Amino acid sequence: MSLRVGIVGLPNVGKSTLFNALLKKRVALSANYPFATIEPNVGVVAVPDDRLNELAKLVRDEEKMPGLPPLVPAVVEFVDIAGLVKGASTGAGLGNQFLSHIREVDAIVEVVRDFEDASVIREGSESPDADKLTIETELALSDLQVIEKIVPAQEKIVKAAKDPVEQLRLDILNQLKKNLEEGKVIGHYEIGDERVRDWFTHLPLLTIKPMLYVYNVSEEGYIQKVSDRKQNENEVVISAKLEEELADYSEEERVEYLKSLGIEKTGLERLIVKAYDLLGLISFLTAGKKEVRAWTLRRGETALRASGVIHTDFMKNFIRAQVISCDELLVHGSWTRAKEVGKVRTEGKDYEMKDGDVVEFLISG
């Protein structure tokens, strides 16, 4: 499943520094210049999941292996998109190119500058919230231009077809147009009628994409700002410079440093997990001698669909799934013991998979 998260922001807010840290290698060009990143850089990043290591220990002990089986985490694809500037919706800077790159992603991480550094040019205002508004305004203006082109064509369709579904689509477009003209981003627009839900999700609009805000702060103000904003689900506080430095630490050094700060997870780890959740994804797990693996699935999908993620032939030959939550499996210490006490359930193809389900599929043939 290839889903992308685009990293956007005004120039010099720390996007490329953040991207470098995400990849744990310096593949993006960090430069103090607005258009230093012209083509988007793409990187695949592992989703932190402590359950994999615990499951691997369980498999090792149950199978009497000399070492842990290989771990294969779920991944998120991040795209570093060059900095937007005010007026991008009308082509300012490299606006049209940037906006087209944003259209290609499934969710947006908006980085805003919340630090002071006289050596780094500031393109936006002194307020991170004002910078947020600048970006959102450009995305909304771009959406308004798109809708203004779609509406006349939809009006012709309605006139010719006299179809209530087509009329409903036109009504939705006009409401979206009104909202955007009033300066409102579309956000999570609720579509109750399933006849137009799929059509709506495929509209080439930017402000309907899920969005996460990253406040890039200085190392000195990091802990306090993490505390101030920790309750907000769609926000993450990060010191991109600190994260880039931490990416070069050994695992032991990193854990020790975080402990000295009084925090358990790095800002990057919180960002990656939130981005995964933002995309509406969950992980189900398989555990064996060959590997312990997290597989990616959309929230709400079934056991049948999950089997197809592993191999498409599994969907054709699906019989049933044996399922237990990872937490419960770890309590019992082994798959065999969990089965003996009746904790491994047998589920059919319509079972809705849950995050952290450990599963074995029974396939015919």
N, C-alpha and C positions, 0 to 999 in steps of 0.2 A: 504494500500500500504506500504509494508515493504522495505524501501531503507536505506542502511547503509553508514555512513561516517566513514572511518578509520582515527584515529589520529596516525601519525607516526613521527619518528624523531630519532636522535642519543640519546644515554643515557644521562640523567640529563639535558635535555633542558627545562623541566617543563611540560611534557605531562600529567603526572598524576595529577599535581596541577591544570592544565587547566581542566582536566576531572572532578576532584572533584568540581570545580567551576561550570562546566556545569550542573552537577546533583544537585547542591546546597546541597550536602551531601557528606561525605567522605567515598566513597565505594572503591576507588582505594587505593593501598598501595603506599604512597609517601615515598620513601627511597632513600638515597644517594648511590645507588648501581646499576650498569648497568642492571642487570636482576631481579630487584625487582618485575617487572610485567611480569610474564611468560605467563599466560593465559590471553587472552583479556577480559577486562571488558566491559560490554555493558550497555548502558543507553539510555532511551527514554527522549528526551528533548522537551519542548514546544517551538513552533516558536512564537516569539513576534509579536503581531498583535493588534495595538491600535483600529482597526476597530471593533473588537468584543465588547469592552466595550461601544463604541458609539452606536452600533446597539442594544445592550442590553437596553440602556437608551431609545432608540426609541420604542422598544417593550414594555417596562414598561409603558411608557406614553400612547401609543396607546391602550394598553390592560387594562390600569388603575390597574396595579399590585402594591402590597405594596412594593415590592423589585425587584431587577434585576433578570432575569432568569439566570440559570447556564450557564457559558461560557465553551466551549470545543475547545481548540486551536488545530491547526495542530501540528504534531510532527516530529522530525528528530531523527533517531537512530544513536548514536555515539558509536564507538568501540575504546577503548584505547588499542593499540597494543604495545607490549614490544619494547624497543629501539633497533633499527638496529645498526650494527657496520660495519665498512669497511671490505669487504670480505664476507658479508652475502650471496651474490649470490653463493658462493662456500661452504656455510655451516658454516662460521665463527660465533662465538658466538652461538646464537640459530637461525641462519639465515634461514634455510629451514622452520622451524616452523613459523617464523615471516612472511616470504614471502607468505606462504599458507594462513595465516590470512588476508593479504592484498588482496589476490585474491578474497576473499569472500565479499569485500565491493564494493560499487558502485561509490564512489568518495573518494579522499584522501585529508586530511588536514595535511600538512607537517609543523611541529613546528621546528623552528630554534632558537637557543640561541643568543640573542642580549643583554646580560647583563653580568656584571662582579660580581663574588662572589667567593672569595678564599676558602670558606668553602664547595663549591659544585664542585666535580671533573668535569673537562672538558674533554670529550672524543674526541671532534672534534677540529677544528682549532679555531683561534681567529676571523675568519671572518664568519658571518652568511651565506654569499653567497657561501663560500667554503663548508660549511656544507650542504647547499642545493645541491651542485654539488655531494657531496659524496653519499647522499641518492639517487639522480636521477641516478647516475652511477650504483649503486647496482640494482636498479629496471630495468634499461636498460640491464644490463648484464644478469639478470634473464630472461628477455624477449627474448634476443638473444638465450639463451639456449633452450627456448621453441620453437622458430621458427626453429632452427636448427634440432629439432626432427620432426617438422611438415612437412618441405619441402620435405624430401625423400618420405614420405608417399603420399604427394600430387603429386609428380612427377609420381609415379606409377599409381595413379588414372587418371592423364592426359593421360598417355601412353595407358591405357586400354580403357578409355571412349571416347577419342577424342572429348570432349565436350568443346565448347568455354568458357562456364562459369567456368569450372574447370581450363582451361588455364588461365583465368582472375584471379582466386584465386591464382594460382601459381605465376603469375606475381606480384601480390600485396605482397605476402609473400617474394619474392625475393627483392622487393624494400624496404620493411620494414627491412629485414636482412641487406641490404646495408646501410641504414640509421643508424641502431644500431651499425654496425661495424665502422661507422664514428663518433660514439659518440653522435648521435642525438637521443633524446627521440622521441617517435612516436607522442605524443600530439594529437591534433585534426586533424588527417589524413582524408582528404576529400575523400569520396567514392561517386562518381557521379552515378555509375550504381546500380540501386535499386535491381538488381538480386543478388548482393553480399553484400549489405549493412547489412542485418540481420546477415549473416554469419560472417562478420567482427566484429560486435559489440559483438559477443559471443566468439571470440578468447580469450583464457585464458592469456591475456597480462595485464601488470600493467601500462605501460606508456600511454595507450590509455584512462585511467580513468581520469575524470576531476580532477584537482588539485588546491588547495587553500593553500597559504603560510601564516603561522602565525609567526610573529616576536615577540618573548617573550622578553620584555624589563623590565628594573627595574622601580620601582615606580617613581624614580626621573626623568627619561628621557622619561616618558610615553607621556606627552602632546606634546612635541616637535616632537617625532617620529610619533605620530598620524598625526600631521600636515604635516610632510614630505612625508608620504606615502598615504595620504587619496585619491589621485587621481587614485591609482592603483586598478583595479577591482578585481584582483586575489590575493590581499594581505590584511591582517588584522594585525594591531599592537595591542598587548595585553600585559598587565602586569598580568601574571597568578596569581602571589601572591596577587596582589591587588584585582583581580576578585574573588579569593577564600575568601578574607576577606569581600568584598562587598556582597557576597552570604549570609552572616550571618546577614546583616543589614535588618532592616525593610524597607518596600517600601518607607516610608517617609524619613528615614535616607539616603537611597540610592539616591533618587532624589535630596535631599539637597546637598549631597556630590558631585554628578555629576555637579550640578549647580555651586558649588564653583570652580570646575575645568574648567568650561566653555564648557562642552560637554553635549549632550542630551542623548546619548545612551552609555551603557557600551560596552567594547570590546566584551564581550560574546554575547550580543544582535546582534551586527554587524556580528559576526562570524556565529551565527545560521542562520540569514537571508541569508547571502551569501552562506552558505552550502546548504540551501534549494533551492536557485536559481541555484547553481552549479549542483544540481541533475536534473535540468530541470523541477522543480515543480512549480505549482501555487496553490493558494487557492481559492475555490469558497465558498460562505457563505449561510447558511440557518438561518432564524431568526423566532422564535416562542416562545410561553409561556413556553414550556418544556425546550428549550435550544437555545442558539445562538452558532452556530458551524462553524468552518473552516474545510472544507474537502479538502483532497489532491488529485491533479490530475496532470498528465504530461502535460506540455505545448504543445498546439496544439491539444489536445483531444476534443471530441465533447460533446454536451449536452447529447446524448444517453449514452456515456461512463460515464459521470458525474452522471447520474441517477443510474447507476450500482454500483458506489462507495457507494451510500447510501444503496441500497439493490439490489441484483442481479435480483430479480423479476421485478424491475422497468424497466429494459431494455426490457423485453419481452412485457410489457404492456404500454410502453411509448406512450403518445399521443402528448404532446407538453410541452414546458417550458416557464414560465414567468420570464423575466430577467430584472434587472436594475443594474447599477454599484452602489457599496456601496456609493461612494462619492455623486452621484446624489440623491440617496435615502435619505441620511442625509440632503441634501439641502431642500428637500420637507417635511421632518419631520415625515412622516408616509407612509406606503405602500399604504394605502387607498388614500391619497392625491396624491401620485405619479401616481396611476392608473387613478385618475380623470383627471389629466392634460396630460395624454397620454404618460408618461415617462416609464411605464412598458411595455416592448416589448414581443411579442409572437414569440418564436423561435422554429424551428423544430429540429429533431434529429441530423442533420448535422451541426448545429451551433457550431462554435469553441469557447469554453469557454475562458473567460478572467480572469486574476487575479482580485479578488475583486468583481466579479459578485455575486449579491444576487439573488437566484433563488427559484422558487416554481415549482415543477413538477406536471403535470396532468397525472395521471396514470389510465388506465382502470381496471375494475374488483373490 
